[in-house]
Amino acid sequence: MPSSSIAATRPDNFNMIIHSGMLETMGHNMYSSVAKCLAEFVANSYDADAQLVDIEMDFSAITKEKEIIRNNAKEEKKKGLRKDISAVYDPLPEYVSITISDDGHGMSPSEIQNYFMAVTRNRRKDLQTGEQTKVFTESGNRRVMGRKGVGKLAGFGVAEHVKVKSKRKGQNFATLFEMDYGEIKDTNDLSNKKFKATYIEKLNTESQYTKITLSKLRCDSMKSSKNSINRTLARTFLILDKNFKISINNEPVEEEIIEWEYTYPENATEESMGEAFVGYEKENKENNVDDIDTFPFKYLIRFRARPNDHDADEQKKKVRASLPAERRGARIYSHGRIAHGPSLLNLHSGVHNFHAQDYMECIVIADKIDEFEHDCIVTSREGLNKDNPIVRALFNTVTELMKESLKEHSKFRGQVIKKAIDEDPFSKNILSPLQSASKKTQASAKKILTVLGSEHGIKSDTYKEMAPIVLQAVNAGEVLSDLIRQETTPKSIPILAEAMAELSRIETRDLLKLYRGRSSAINTLRKLHNDSYDKQKGKGYENQLHDLLKENTWLIKPEFGSYLTSDKPMAHLCQTLDTELAIDQKSDLTADNAIENEEDKTRPDLVFVAANNNTHPDTIVIIELKSPGIKLNNTHLTQLKTYVSKTKRYLESKLQKEHNVNVHGYLIGTKPNSDTKSATQQLLQDEMKSFGPLSPFKVIDLIELINDALQVHQSGIEILEAEESRLEEDLS
């Protein structure tokens, strides 16, 4: 080989090549949802000292074109032209676009080149000193949000075409350029890629702005509704800077109106938060106690009022609700932007009053966390780096504050509910049989009601169903006391009293065993829910749910005792009803005169008899189960209504007219999201709004069923353990 060729294979230096795949890695893979993408551009507007950011997007056109693309994808899959349609990122037509416009200081051509086009540029670093001293915006009035220099790629997360138009105050022209993913995706080195600049002349020198237009929108990146985008942007930006305004289609982005019942520290507000300190080991120091430093942060923990509380009218219920699971816990902000959460951090389910976290929101302002030399925020801005010891220290401190707030909130609700019970007609009525009981027994009974009322609200169905059942056990203990008081032989009274106390202790232990045993069923149900939701399984999980609820009917409602039938054709259901209800026991149930003929395989999953007496049950409950991985829709409700209607007609034909049996239907599964785009899910939501307290139909979310069962039984265990301890003391 010639020496010149050998030399050619041994260069003195190497150049780094940046392939177009970086746009996919740091664009689409990091910002695949439109809400996250918009948040990045809004942050850029904030750093440009903008007072207003306006987002324009046609949601109806997006929905229409998305449906067309997904239907085409389904047809292509049927023809074998596509392997997978779980995620479809085909571009929408170019006429469907999103624009983000702000009134910030804009960019000159040189700033576009040196700042906007410089990927991963740390905007806080002074290029001459290398120090992170550029921490304020151009006006000096704001701390900058940007740091990593990758947010500018967010546009390629949801679109294939990005157009940038920007104008500086004092200049009489605007600069415009466009980037198309289709044109640059095969570029071997992005540093060599050129984007043509266009200049729009003779403009007002006083104007300033930047306008980003996203087109060729990726189909499945457009899942967010207007409401969900509003919530994301409001939670991300609006809590800290009241002078920064965001609008979507000329409607202001606003935080939802919420009624708070308790704040921690007491009387704290967004303007006057509590203050705490994080202790951490100084960087580049040996590990000893003298090297511990601290930094301050502000916090506010608050709890939503509950819709089923005693003072909730229809108007108040509109601003009262538990938080969705993904919005519970701490939101940690740094320099005006959310850096982590919402997250429960290290809060575990064994914490006192843990289930109040369903209503808890924690706001943390920790500017220092984004000022350390080593970045504590992960590149995708999806949260803080949990492996960082400073972050861990912050998490531990905030977790302890949330624990303390839960404890104080429990005391607060206990006092409020005690007073409400004294004034509530229903509560006073079920307590009245205990008026002749001992003060200790009355106190225990009221404590039980306070626990149930604190967790569920004294106007809730759960409270009204559980309270009488639990108080019956208290009343039974008083009957034994009456027997003791009626004993006339003085010597036998202590013996009988001890025997009765021992009997009470045995009963208490048995009830404790029952409640503790039921915990395993609740945990099984929770695991089944999580597995099914994660894996999106169908009938297999329905069958497991069916078996679990069949064996543990109290999970649905405490008074449900036994099921009639399960997973059988309707004709067989008629036979079971005929036998169990003691009516017309020798009737001929052939395929011709049954509710439906044998070809009808429609069937409910479970049927319960809720009865006032054993001879004539007054209510039949049809249960229809759906796998948690499948969102409930109106088709499922229609199916349930069909079961109920068939059962009603059969019972009307078989029962005597003077005995009326109510037939109720329960649909159990995963409720649709509030912002669902599915027409059948929206129809179900409309139906649910029409359900009143006396409606024969209920739609129950499986996770609500789990949480209710867990709360009731954990409270019962706490009360029974305390009672067992008291009985031990009495016997000793």
C-alpha positions in Angstrom: 0.0 0.0 0.0 1.4 3.4 -0.9 2.7 5.5 2.0 0.2 8.3 1.2 -2.7 5.9 1.7 -1.3 4.7 5.0 -1.0 8.2 6.2 -4.5 8.9 5.1 -5.8 6.3 7.6 -4.0 7.9 10.5 -5.3 11.4 10.9 -3.8 13.7 13.5 -7.3 14.8 14.9 -10.8 13.6 14.9 -14.0 15.6 14.6 -17.2 14.8 16.5 -20.1 14.1 14.2 -23.7 14.7 15.4 -26.1 12.5 13.5 -29.7 13.5 12.9 -30.7 10.7 15.3 -30.1 13.2 18.1 -33.4 14.9 17.0 -35.2 11.7 17.7 -33.4 10.9 20.9 -33.6 14.4 22.5 -36.7 15.6 20.7 -39.3 12.9 20.1 -38.2 10.5 22.9 -38.0 13.3 25.5 -41.0 15.3 24.5 -43.5 12.9 23.0 -46.6 14.6 24.5 -47.8 18.0 23.3 -48.3 19.2 26.9 -44.6 18.7 27.7 -43.5 20.2 24.4 -45.6 23.3 25.0 -44.2 23.7 28.5 -40.6 23.9 27.0 -41.6 26.7 24.6 -43.4 28.5 27.3 -40.3 28.3 29.5 -38.3 29.9 26.6 -40.8 32.7 26.5 -40.5 33.3 30.2 -36.7 33.5 29.9 -37.3 36.1 27.1 -39.1 38.3 29.6 -42.5 37.8 27.9 -45.5 39.0 29.8 -48.0 36.9 27.6 -47.7 33.6 25.7 -50.6 32.7 23.4 -51.0 29.2 22.1 -53.3 28.6 19.1 -54.4 25.0 18.2 -57.6 23.7 16.6 -58.5 20.8 18.8 -61.5 19.7 16.7 -59.3 19.5 13.5 -56.7 17.6 15.4 -59.3 15.1 16.6 -60.8 14.7 13.2 -57.4 14.1 11.4 -56.2 11.8 14.1 -59.2 9.6 13.7 -58.6 9.4 10.0 -54.9 8.5 10.4 -55.6 5.8 13.0 -58.4 4.3 11.0 -56.0 4.1 8.0 -53.4 2.5 10.2 -55.9 -0.2 11.3 -56.7 -1.0 7.7 -53.0 -1.2 6.9 -52.5 -3.6 9.8 -55.3 -5.8 8.5 -53.6 -5.9 5.1 -50.3 -6.8 6.7 -48.7 -3.4 5.8 -48.1 -2.5 9.5 -46.9 -4.7 12.3 -48.0 -2.5 15.2 -50.5 0.3 15.7 -50.2 0.7 19.5 -48.4 4.0 18.7 -49.0 5.8 15.4 -46.8 8.8 14.7 -47.8 9.5 11.1 -48.0 13.3 10.5 -51.3 15.1 10.4 -52.0 17.3 7.3 -49.9 20.5 7.2 -53.0 22.7 7.6 -53.3 21.5 11.2 -50.7 23.4 13.2 -49.9 24.8 16.6 -48.5 28.3 17.1 -46.8 29.6 20.2 -46.5 33.4 20.2 -45.0 35.6 22.9 -44.2 39.3 23.4 -40.7 38.7 24.8 -37.5 40.5 23.6 -37.1 38.2 20.5 -33.9 37.2 18.8 -31.6 38.9 16.3 -30.0 36.8 13.6 -26.8 36.5 15.6 -28.7 35.4 18.7 -30.6 32.8 16.7 -27.3 31.4 15.4 -25.3 31.5 18.6 -28.0 30.8 21.1 -31.1 29.1 19.6 -29.2 26.9 17.2 -26.6 25.9 19.8 -27.9 22.6 21.1 -27.0 21.8 24.8 -25.7 25.3 25.4 -25.8 26.1 29.1 -27.3 29.5 29.1 -26.3 30.3 32.6 -22.6 29.8 32.0 -20.4 32.8 31.2 -18.3 31.8 28.2 -15.3 33.9 29.3 -15.2 32.8 33.0 -16.8 29.4 32.7 -18.9 30.3 35.8 -22.7 30.0 36.0 -23.2 33.7 36.7 -25.9 34.4 34.0 -28.7 33.5 36.3 -31.1 36.4 35.5 -33.0 37.2 32.3 -32.1 40.2 30.2 -34.4 42.5 32.2 -32.8 41.4 35.4 -36.3 40.8 36.9 -36.5 37.0 36.6 -34.3 34.0 37.4 -33.8 32.0 34.2 -35.5 28.7 33.9 -33.4 27.2 31.0 -30.1 25.6 31.6 -29.5 22.5 29.5 -30.1 23.9 26.0 -32.2 21.0 24.8 -35.8 22.4 25.1 -35.5 24.0 21.7 -35.7 20.4 20.3 -39.1 19.9 21.9 -40.8 20.8 18.7 -39.5 17.7 17.0 -41.1 15.7 19.8 -44.6 16.4 18.4 -44.1 17.7 14.9 -42.0 17.1 11.8 -41.9 20.8 10.8 -40.8 23.7 12.9 -40.9 27.3 11.8 -39.4 30.1 13.8 -40.1 33.8 13.3 -38.5 36.4 15.7 -38.0 40.2 15.9 -35.9 42.3 18.2 -37.0 45.7 19.4 -35.0 48.4 17.7 -34.7 46.5 14.5 -37.0 47.0 11.5 -37.0 43.4 10.3 -37.9 40.0 11.5 -36.0 36.8 10.9 -37.7 33.6 9.7 -36.3 30.1 9.1 -37.8 26.6 8.9 -36.6 23.1 9.9 -38.2 20.0 8.4 -37.4 16.6 10.0 -38.0 14.8 6.7 -35.2 16.8 5.1 -32.7 16.4 7.9 -33.3 12.9 9.2 -30.7 11.3 6.9 -28.0 14.0 7.6 -24.8 12.3 8.7 -23.6 15.5 10.5 -26.0 18.1 11.7 -23.2 20.7 12.1 -23.0 20.8 8.3 -26.8 21.3 7.8 -27.8 24.7 6.6 -31.3 26.3 7.2 -32.1 29.2 4.9 -32.9 32.5 6.6 -35.6 34.9 5.3 -35.9 38.5 6.4 -39.2 40.4 6.5 -38.4 44.1 6.1 -40.0 47.5 7.0 -41.5 46.6 10.3 -42.2 48.8 13.3 -39.0 49.1 15.3 -41.0 49.2 18.6 -42.4 45.7 18.1 -40.8 42.6 19.6 -41.9 38.9 19.6 -41.2 35.3 18.8 -43.6 33.0 17.0 -43.1 29.2 16.7 -45.3 27.2 14.3 -45.4 23.5 14.6 -46.9 21.5 11.7 -47.0 17.9 10.4 -48.0 17.1 13.9 -47.3 13.5 15.0 -50.6 11.7 15.4 -50.3 10.0 18.8 -48.4 12.9 20.3 -51.6 14.8 20.2 -53.5 12.9 22.9 -53.7 15.8 25.4 -57.0 17.6 25.6 -57.3 21.4 26.1 -58.2 20.8 29.8 -55.2 18.6 30.4 -52.8 21.1 28.7 -54.4 23.8 30.8 -53.7 21.8 34.0 -50.1 21.0 33.0 -49.2 24.6 32.1 -51.0 26.0 35.2 -49.3 23.6 37.6 -45.9 24.2 35.8 -45.8 28.0 35.7 -48.7 30.0 37.2 -48.2 29.3 40.9 -45.2 31.6 41.3 -45.4 34.5 38.9 -48.7 36.3 38.7 -47.4 38.7 36.1 -46.8 35.9 33.5 -49.9 35.1 31.5 -50.6 32.1 29.3 -53.6 31.6 27.0 -54.9 28.8 24.8 -57.0 30.1 21.9 -57.3 33.4 23.6 -58.7 31.9 26.8 -56.4 32.4 29.9 -54.7 29.4 31.4 -55.9 29.3 35.0 -55.6 26.9 38.0 -58.8 25.2 38.9 -60.9 26.6 41.7 -60.5 24.4 44.8 -61.9 24.7 48.3 -59.3 23.9 50.9 -60.3 22.7 54.3 -56.9 22.8 56.1 -53.4 24.2 55.5 -50.1 23.3 57.1 -48.5 25.3 58.6 -51.8 26.6 59.9 -53.0 29.7 58.1 -50.1 29.5 55.5 -50.9 30.8 52.0 -49.1 30.9 48.6 -47.9 34.5 49.6 -46.9 33.5 53.1 -45.5 29.9 53.1 -43.8 28.0 55.8 -40.0 27.7 55.8 -37.7 24.7 56.5 -34.1 23.8 55.9 -32.3 20.8 54.2 -29.1 19.6 55.7 -26.6 18.2 53.1 -22.9 17.3 52.9 -20.8 20.0 51.3 -19.3 19.2 47.9 -15.6 18.2 47.8 -15.4 17.8 51.6 -14.6 14.7 53.7 -17.5 13.0 55.4 -17.7 14.4 58.9 -20.3 16.4 60.9 -18.4 19.7 60.4 -19.0 19.6 56.7 -22.8 19.6 56.8 -24.4 22.7 55.2 -28.0 23.7 54.9 -30.2 25.6 52.4 -33.7 27.0 53.0 -36.9 26.2 51.1 -40.5 27.3 51.4 -43.5 25.0 51.6 -47.3 24.9 51.8 -49.3 21.7 52.4 -53.0 21.9 52.0 -56.0 19.5 51.9 -59.0 19.6 49.7 -62.5 19.8 51.3 -64.5 16.6 50.7 -67.7 16.4 48.6 -69.5 14.2 51.1 -68.9 16.3 54.2 -71.8 17.6 56.3 -71.7 21.1 54.9 -71.4 20.3 51.2 -74.3 21.5 49.1 -74.5 21.0 45.3 -72.5 24.2 44.6 -69.7 23.3 47.0 -69.4 19.7 45.6 -68.3 21.3 42.3 -65.1 22.6 43.9 -64.5 19.6 46.2 -63.0 16.3 45.0 -60.1 14.0 45.7 -57.0 14.4 43.6 -56.3 11.9 40.8 -53.5 9.5 41.8 -51.0 11.2 39.4 -51.6 14.6 41.0 -51.1 13.7 44.7 -48.2 14.7 46.8 -45.4 17.2 46.5 -44.7 19.6 43.6 -41.1 20.9 43.9 -40.4 24.2 42.1 -37.2 25.9 41.3 -36.9 29.4 39.8 -40.4 29.6 38.7 -40.8 26.2 37.2 -41.8 22.8 38.4 -38.7 20.5 38.8 -40.3 17.4 40.3 -43.6 15.8 41.0 -46.3 15.6 41.9 -44.9 12.7 44.0 -45.5 11.2 47.4 -41.7 10.9 47.7 -40.9 8.5 50.6 -44.4 8.6 52.1 -45.6 5.0 52.8 -49.0 3.6 53.4 -48.3 2.8 57.1 -48.3 6.5 57.9 -51.1 7.8 60.2 -54.0 9.2 58.2 -52.3 8.1 55.0 -55.5 8.0 53.0 -55.9 11.7 53.5 -53.1 12.0 50.8 -56.0 11.5 48.3 -56.8 15.2 49.1 -53.3 16.5 49.8 -51.2 18.9 47.8 -47.8 20.0 48.8 -46.0 22.9 47.2 -42.3 23.3 47.7 -40.2 26.3 46.5 -36.5 25.1 46.5 -34.6 27.5 44.2 -31.3 26.3 45.5 -31.8 22.8 44.1 -31.2 24.2 40.6 -28.1 26.3 41.6 -25.6 23.6 42.4 -22.6 23.0 40.1 -23.8 19.5 39.4 -27.2 19.5 37.9 -29.9 18.0 40.1 -32.6 17.9 37.5 -32.6 15.1 35.0 -32.1 16.0 31.3 -35.7 15.3 30.3 -36.9 17.6 33.1 -39.1 14.8 34.3 -37.9 15.2 37.9 -35.0 15.5 40.2 -32.1 13.0 40.2 -33.0 10.6 43.0 -29.4 9.3 43.1 -28.1 12.8 44.1 -27.5 13.0 47.9 -28.7 16.6 48.0 -32.0 15.6 46.3 -32.4 12.6 48.7 -31.9 15.0 51.6 -34.6 17.3 50.2 -37.0 14.4 49.6 -36.5 13.1 53.2 -37.2 16.5 54.7 -40.3 17.1 52.6 -41.6 13.6 53.4 -41.3 14.3 57.1 -43.3 17.6 56.6 -46.0 15.7 54.8 -46.1 13.1 57.6 -46.6 15.8 60.2 -49.2 17.6 58.1 -51.2 14.3 57.8 -51.1 13.9 61.6 -52.2 17.5 62.2 -54.9 17.2 59.5 -56.3 14.1 61.3 -56.7 16.1 64.5 -58.4 18.9 62.6 -60.9 16.6 60.9 -61.6 14.7 64.1 -62.7 17.9 65.8 -64.8 19.0 62.9 -66.5 15.7 62.4 -67.2 15.3 66.2 -69.1 18.5 66.1 -70.9 17.6 62.9 -72.0 14.2 64.4 -73.6 16.0 67.3 -75.7 18.0 64.8 -76.4 15.3 62.2 -79.9 13.7 62.5 -78.7 10.3 61.0 -75.8 10.0 63.5 -77.9 11.0 66.4 -80.5 8.4 65.5 -78.1 5.5 65.3 -76.5 6.6 68.6 -79.8 6.9 70.4 -80.0 3.1 71.4 -76.7 3.6 73.3 -78.0 6.4 75.6 -78.4 4.0 78.5 -74.9 2.5 77.9 -71.8 3.4 79.9 -70.0 6.6 79.2 -67.0 4.5 78.0 -69.1 2.6 75.5 -70.7 5.8 74.3 -67.3 7.4 73.8 -66.1 4.3 71.9 -69.2 4.4 69.7 -68.7 8.1 68.9 -65.0 7.5 68.2 -66.0 4.9 65.6 -68.4 7.3 63.9 -65.7 10.0 64.0 -63.2 7.7 62.2 -65.7 6.7 59.6 -66.9 10.3 59.2 -63.4 11.7 58.9 -62.5 9.4 56.1 -65.7 9.3 54.1 -67.8 12.2 55.2 -71.0 11.8 57.2 -73.2 12.3 54.1 -71.5 9.5 52.1 -73.1 6.2 51.3 -70.1 4.4 52.9 -70.8 6.1 56.3 -74.5 5.5 56.2 -73.9 1.8 55.4 -71.0 1.1 57.7 -71.9 3.1 60.8 -75.0 1.1 61.9 -73.3 -2.2 61.3 -70.3 -1.3 63.4 -72.4 0.2 66.2 -74.4 -3.0 66.5 -71.3 -4.7 67.9 -71.0 -2.0 70.5 -74.6 -2.4 71.5 -74.2 -6.2 71.8 -71.5 -5.6 74.4 -74.0 -3.6 76.5 -76.5 -6.5 76.4 -73.9 -8.5 78.3 -73.5 -5.7 80.8 -77.3 -5.8 81.4 -77.0 -9.5 82.2 -74.3 -8.7 84.8 -76.4 -6.0 86.4 -79.3 -8.4 86.7 -77.3 -11.0 88.6 -78.3 -11.0 92.3 -75.7 -13.2 94.0 -72.9 -10.8 95.0 -70.2 -13.6 94.9 -71.1 -14.6 91.4 -71.1 -11.1 89.9 -67.3 -10.8 89.6 -67.1 -14.4 88.2 -69.8 -13.6 85.6 -68.3 -10.2 84.9 -64.9 -11.8 84.2 -66.5 -14.4 82.0 -68.3 -11.8 80.0 -65.2 -9.7 79.7 -63.3 -12.8 78.5 -66.1 -13.5 76.0 -65.8 -9.9 74.8 -62.1 -10.3 74.4 -62.6 -13.5 72.4 -65.1 -11.8 70.2 -62.8 -8.8 69.7 -59.9 -11.2 68.8 -62.1 -13.1 66.3 -63.2 -9.8 64.7 -59.5 -8.7 64.6 -58.7 -12.0 62.9 -61.5 -11.4 60.4 -60.4 -7.8 59.6 -56.7 -8.8 59.3 -57.6 -11.7 57.1 -59.6 -9.4 54.9 -56.6 -7.3 54.4 -55.1 -10.0 52.3 -58.1 -10.0 50.0 -57.8 -6.2 49.7 -54.1 -6.5 48.8 -54.9 -9.2 46.3 -57.5 -6.9 44.7 -55.0 -4.0 44.6 -52.4 -6.3 42.9 -55.0 -7.5 40.5 -55.9 -3.9 39.6 -52.3 -2.9 39.1 -51.3 -5.9 37.0 -54.4 -5.7 34.8 -54.0 -1.9 34.4 -50.3 -2.2 33.5 -50.7 -5.2 31.2 -54.0 -4.2 29.6 -55.4 -7.7 29.8 -59.0 -8.6 29.2 -61.2 -11.5 30.1 -58.5 -13.4 32.0 -58.5 -10.7 34.6 -62.2 -10.4 34.6 -62.4 -14.1 35.6 -59.9 -13.5 38.5 -61.9 -10.5 39.7 -65.0 -12.6 39.5 -63.5 -15.3 41.7 -62.1 -12.8 44.2 -65.3 -10.8 44.6 -67.4 -14.0 44.7 -65.5 -15.2 47.8 -65.3 -11.7 49.4 -68.6 -10.0 48.6 -68.1 -7.5 51.4 -65.6 -5.8 49.2 -68.4 -4.4 47.2 -70.8 -3.5 50.0 -70.6 -4.8 53.6 -74.1 -6.1 53.7 -73.8 -8.3 50.6 -73.9 -11.8 52.0 -74.1 -14.5 49.3 -74.3 -14.5 45.5 -77.0 -16.2 43.6 -75.2 -17.1 40.4 -72.2 -16.2 38.4 -71.1 -16.5 34.8 -74.1 -18.6 33.7 -76.5 -18.1 30.7 -79.6 -16.2 31.6 -81.9 -19.3 31.4 -79.9 -20.9 34.3 -80.0 -17.6 36.2 -83.8 -17.9 36.1 -83.7 -21.4 37.6 -81.5 -20.1 40.4 -83.7 -17.1 41.1 -86.7 -19.4 41.0 -85.2 -21.7 43.7 -83.5 -19.1 46.0 -86.4 -16.7 46.0 -88.9 -19.5 47.0 -91.3 -18.7 44.2 -93.0 -21.0 41.8 -90.4 -23.7 42.5 -91.8 -26.2 40.0 -92.1 -23.9 37.1 -91.2 -25.2 33.6 -88.1 -23.2 32.5 -87.7 -24.4 29.0 -85.9 -22.4 26.3 -89.2 -21.3 24.9 -90.5 -19.6 28.1 -87.3 -18.5 29.8 -86.2 -14.9 29.7 -84.3 -15.7 26.5 -83.7 -18.8 24.5 -80.6 -20.9 25.0 -78.8 -19.1 22.2 -78.7 -16.0 24.4 -75.3 -16.2 26.1 -75.5 -12.8 27.7 -74.8 -13.0 31.4 -73.9 -10.9 34.4 -70.8 -11.6 36.3 -72.3 -11.8 39.8 -75.8 -11.6 41.3 -76.5 -10.8 45.0 -79.5 -11.0 47.2 -79.8 -8.2 49.7 -82.7 -9.1 52.0 -84.5 -7.8 55.1 -85.5 -11.4 55.8 -84.7 -14.9 54.4 -88.1 -15.6 52.9 -88.6 -12.6 50.6 -85.5 -10.7 49.6 -86.4 -7.2 48.6 -83.4 -6.3 46.4 -81.4 -8.2 43.8 -78.1 -6.7 42.7 -76.6 -7.5 39.3 -72.8 -7.0 39.2 -71.0 -6.5 35.9 -67.2 -6.6 36.1 -64.7 -5.3 33.6 -60.9 -5.8 33.7 -59.1 -2.7 35.2 -57.1 -2.4 32.0 -60.2 -1.6 30.0 -61.8 1.8 30.4 -65.6 1.6 31.1 -67.9 2.9 28.4 -71.6 3.3 27.6 -71.7 -0.1 25.9 -70.9 -1.8 29.2 -73.7 0.1 31.0 -76.2 -0.8 28.2 -75.2 -4.4 28.7 -75.9 -4.1 32.4 -79.2 -2.4 31.8 -80.2 -5.3 29.6 -79.4 -7.8 32.4 -81.5 -5.8 34.9 -84.4 -5.4 32.4 -84.5 -9.1 31.7 -84.4 -10.0 35.4 -87.2 -7.4 36.2 -89.5 -8.9 33.5 -88.9 -12.4 34.8 -89.5 -11.5 38.4 -92.7 -9.6 37.5 -94.0 -12.6 35.8 -93.2 -15.0 38.7 -93.6 -13.0 41.9 -96.9 -12.1 43.5 -97.9 -8.5 42.8 -97.9 -7.6 46.5 -94.2 -8.4 46.9 -92.0 -5.9 45.0 -88.4 -6.8 44.4 -86.0 -4.0 43.4 -83.3 -4.9 40.8 -80.2 -2.8 40.9 -77.1 -2.8 38.7 -73.5 -2.2 39.6 -70.9 -1.6 36.9 -67.4 -2.1 38.3 -64.1 -1.4 36.5 -62.0 1.6 35.6 -63.8 4.9 35.0 -62.8 6.9 31.9 -60.6 9.9 32.2 -62.4 13.2 32.7 -61.0 14.5 29.4 -61.5 11.4 27.4 -62.1 11.8 23.6 -63.9 8.5 23.3 -67.6 9.0 22.3 -68.8 5.9 24.2 -66.9 6.9 27.3 -68.3 10.4 27.1 -71.8 8.9 26.8 -71.1 6.9 30.0 -70.0 10.1 31.8 -73.2 11.8 30.7 -75.3 8.9 32.1 -73.4 8.9 35.4 -74.2 12.6 35.9 -77.9 11.7 35.7 -77.6 9.1 38.5 -79.1 10.3 41.8 -79.1 8.7 45.3 -82.1 6.6 44.4 -80.9 5.5 41.0 -80.9 1.7 40.4 -77.5 1.9 38.7 -74.1 2.7 40.1 -70.7 2.9 38.3 -67.9 2.1 40.7 -64.2 2.6 40.0 -62.2 -0.4 41.2 -59.5 1.7 42.8 -62.2 3.6 44.8 -63.6 0.2 45.9 -60.1 -0.8 47.0 -59.4 2.4 48.9 -62.8 2.3 50.7 -62.4 -1.3 51.8 -58.8 -0.6 53.0 -59.8 2.5 54.9 -62.7 0.9 56.7 -60.7 -2.2 57.7 -57.6 -0.3 58.8 -59.8 1.9 61.0 -61.6 -1.1 62.4 -58.3 -2.8 63.2 -57.1 0.3 65.1 -60.3 0.5 67.1 -60.4 -3.2 67.9 -56.8 -3.3 68.9 -57.4 -0.4 71.3 -60.5 -2.3 72.7 -58.5 -5.5 73.1 -55.9 -3.6 75.0 -58.6 -2.1 77.3 -60.1 -5.6 77.9 -56.7 -7.0 78.8 -56.4 -4.2 81.4 -59.8 -4.9 82.8 -59.1 -8.6 83.1 -55.7 -8.0 84.8 
